[in-house]
Each structure stands twice: as C-alpha cells, then as structure tokens.
Amino acid sequence: MSHAGRRALVTGGGTGIGRQLAQTLALAGADVVICGRRLAPLEEAAAEIIGLGGAVRAVAADVTSEDDLARIVAAGPFDILVNNAGYGSIEPWTEITPESWHDVLAVNLDAPFRLSQLLVPPMVQRGWGRVVNIASVYGMVTGNPYMYPDFEWDNCAYVTSKHALIGLSKYLAVRTGGTGVTVNAISPGMFPLTEANRDRSPEESLRRLRQFTPEGRTGEVQELASALLFLVSPDSTFVTGQNIAVDGGWTLW
C-alpha cells in the first residue's frame, strides 16, 4: 500500500509501538513527522528511518502543551494523524490524586481530541484524511488481576482513558462521515517487548498472558503496523468508527 504524497503525524513516535508505526508509514512512502517529549529517542528513530530510505522529521513536543501543539500543527498540513502517545500510572484507585488522574487523561484523551480539533477540519476541507487512535484492549475490558501475579494491578485512569478514546473515535467518525475523512481505533493486546511494558511484564505474568490468548503468544509490533497500513489506505474508505483489536483473540473470552 503506497502512501506517497501523504504527510503523517505519529505522536509518541520516538519509542516502542510509535517508532515502528512511524517507520512503517515512512517506508510506505509517507512523509512522516514524529513527536515526543524527549529529543534523543526522536533523533535515534529519525536516523533509523532515514537510513532505511524513509522521509521523517522529528519535533520535540509535549502533546499536552498548547504552545507545543501549535509547533506540531506548523509542521503540517497532515493527511494522516496517528494518536499513539500514551501514559499510565498503576496505583490504587482510592488513592489517585486529581493531578495524577488528569496527567493520564491529558495524554491519552485530551491530546488526541485537541489534535483532532486542529488537524481534522483541514482534512475535511481537502476531502481526504485518516485518523487512527491507538487505544488498548483495556479500552474494551477492565483487566483481570489474576493475569498479573507479580505486581498489584490497579490502572484506573489508563483503563478509563482508553475506553473514552474508543468512544471519541466513534463520535468523530459520525461527525466526519461523508467528508472523505475516516476515524478509527486500534486496540493492541499483549505486546510486552515495547519500552513501556518491558519492566511491567515479569515472566509469570507473560506466561499467563500467553496461556489466556487463543493464539498462544504475545504480539509482534509489525502486526499492529499492518493494521495501521490498511486503515490509512485508500482501500479503507468504507471503514470508519471501528475499533480493531489486534490481540490474538485476547478479548474473545
């Protein structure tokens, strides 16, 4: 699927899943802009993509800052928006402070909404655009503590924000219907080898996660990238408002 001539923004594009998604889009021909709070990972990701023959630009930016959002918008116009930046805080739900709660929702929900406000209307004017929000299977279910015997599982703000992100995707799909712009979500299942999850996936937890996944294994990031390529392609014109679970069947039982 060629995306030559398209410009794509991938938030959180310097590490983990975002880095792989950005690379995939760049190698498919898109002109990619990656953003994140830390410049060093962005530069490393950009150098890798350029070394593979892709076109990429790195913008050090905090997606919760209005000033930084303005700098991101200035790097456009964008045809593809991938809201990948995410954050979670594991702590007892009865003890979460308002500040901690809002820190999580600011990254996982507020930023995708603001970027949609800023970038989608120009897509509508041009008659073509793709928005893909990276949600989570924990935007579909709440999480079974049995799966995490190695540590206390209490991730209320994250779970809430990802449920809301899927809802936002559906709502915006309705509002952009018939304009040439589609809005969808991808919900990754168990991808433990990303930077964010590496320290949160002790061996016993991984064993149980594999055991309770119909495919019997955890995922490879390229499997997410394949779903993304379809959703941002011209062939996905009639697919909008959907949440695609890339989870090996995790949410089937």
N, C-alpha and C positions, 0 to 999 in steps of 0.2 A: 504494500500500500504506500504509494508515494505521497508525500506531503510537501513537495517542492513548492515554494512560493508562499507557504504559510508561516506565520510567526506565532510561536507558542511560549507561554509563560508557565514555568513549573516552580511553585513555591516549595521551599524546603528542598531545593534541588542539589544541594551540595553533598548529601549523605544518603545512605540507605536506599529505600524504595524510590525516593525522589530522584536520586542520582541515576538509577537505572532507567526510570521513565524518561528523564531528560535525554539520556544517551540514545534511547530507542527512537525518540522523536527526531533527534538530530540526524541519526543515521538513515532515517526515512526521508530526509530531505528538508525538514523544517528548520527555520531559523529560530533557535531556542534562546530564551532568556531564563536564567536560573537566579533565584534569590534566596537569601537566608541571612541569619544574624551574623554568622561567623565568616569572615572573608577567606581564611585559609582553606577550609574544605571546598568552598566555591571555586577557588582558583585551581585546586587539585582536580576537581571534577571537570572544569572547563578545559584544562590541559589534556586530560584523558580523552575527552570528546574531540577536541581539535586534532589530537594525534591519530584518531580513527577516521578523520576526514569530515567531521561534522562542523556545523557553524553554531557557535554558542557565545553568549555574553553573560558575565557574572555581575550581579548588582547586590552589594551588601545592603540588606534592608530588613527591617523588622515589620512584619505584616500587621502588627497591632499599632503601628505609628502612622498617623495621618500624613506627616511630612514624608516618611519613607514611602508610603503608598503613592504619593504624588511623583516621586522619582521613578517608581516602578512603571506607573502609567506613561511617563515620558519616554520610556524605552519601547513603547508600542508604535503603531496600533497592533493589537493582538487578534488573531483568528482563533486561537486555542488557549483556554485557561484550564490549568490543572491545579486545583487547590489541594496540595499534598501536605503542606506544613501541618504538623500535629504535635500535641503535647499532652501528657497525662501525669497525674500525681496520685500515687497509691497511699491513701491514708484513711482512717476510719471516717465514715460518712458523718458521724455525730460530732466530729472534731474539725471538719473542714472550715476554715475561716472564709469570710466573704471574699477576701483578697485572693486566696488560693483558688476558690471556685471561679472567680472571674478571670484569673490568669489562664485557666484551662479553656474556658469558653471563648475568651478573646482570640486565641489562636485557632481553635477548632471550629468555631461557628461564626464569630463576628467578622474575622478576616475574610473567609470565603464570601460572606454576604456583602461586605464593603467592596471587595474586588469585583464581584458580580455587578454591583451598582455602577462601578466606574468603567468596567470593560465591556459589559454585555450590550448596553444601548448602542455603542458604535458598531458592534457586530450586527445588530438588528438593522441599523441604517444601511450597512453594506450587503445585507441579505444572506450572510453566512457566518456561522460561528459554532464552536463546540466548547462546552463547559463540562469538565469531569471532576467531581468531588471525590477525593479519596476518603471514604468513610471507614467502616470496620464491621466485622461480624458482630462486634459488641454495640453496633448500632441497630442490630436485629434481635439480639438476645442480651441478657444481662451478665452472663458469665457464671460458670459453676465453680465454686471454691474447691471442689474435690479435685479439679484439674491442676491445682496449684498447691501441692502439699508442702513445697519448700519455702513458701512465704505467705503472709497474710494477703488475701485478695480482697481489696475494697477500693474500687476505682470509680466512684460515683460520678464525679464531674466528667470524666472521659466518656463513660457509657452514655450519660445524658447528652453530651455534646454531639456524639456520633449519631444517636437517634435523631437529634434535631437536624443534623446536616443532611441526612437522608430525606427528612421532611422538607427542608429547604430546596433540595434538588427537585422534588416532585412539584413544589409550588412554582418554582421558577420555570419549570418545563411547561406548565399551564400558561404562564404569563407570556412566554416566548413562542407558543405554538403558532405555526404557520408563518413564521418570520424567516426561516432558514437557519435558526439557531436551535440547537438541542442541548439539553441539560440532563446529565446522568450521574450516577454514583457508582463507584466500585468499592466493594467491601472485601478487603483482604482477610483471609483466615490466618492460619498459623505460619508465619514467615520469621522464624526465630533468629536467623542469621543477619538481620539488619542491625545497624548500630544501636538503635533504640531498644531493641529486645534482647541483645546478646547477654547482658548482665541480669536479665529477668527470666531466663529460661534454664534453670538448673535441670540436670539430666532426668530426674524423676518426673518433673513436670513435662518435659519433652516426650518421655515415654508414654505418659497418659494421653497427651495431646495426639500423638500418632495413633494410639490404640483406639481412641474415640473419633477418629476421622475415617470415613468409609474408604478413602484412598490409601489409608495406612501410612501416611507420611506427611511431613510438613512441605510447604510450598517453595518453589524457586521463583525469584523475583521476576525472571523473564516471563513467567506465566501471567503475571499481572500486566506486564508490558504488552503482551499480545492482546489482552482485553482492551487496553487503552487504545492501541492502534486501530482496532475496529471502531470503537466509539467516536474517535475523532476523524474517521474516514468519511468520504462522500457516500459510501455504501450503507452508512448507519442513519440515513436521513429519516427513516420511519421509526427510529428507536429513540424515545425521549421519556424522561420521568422515571427511568428504570434504575433499579439498584442491582448490579451484577455481583453476586457473591463468588469470589474466586477463593474457595475454601476447601476443596477436596471433599465436599459433601458435609462439612462440619455442622452446618445448621439444619441438616435434614433430620437429626434426631436429638 
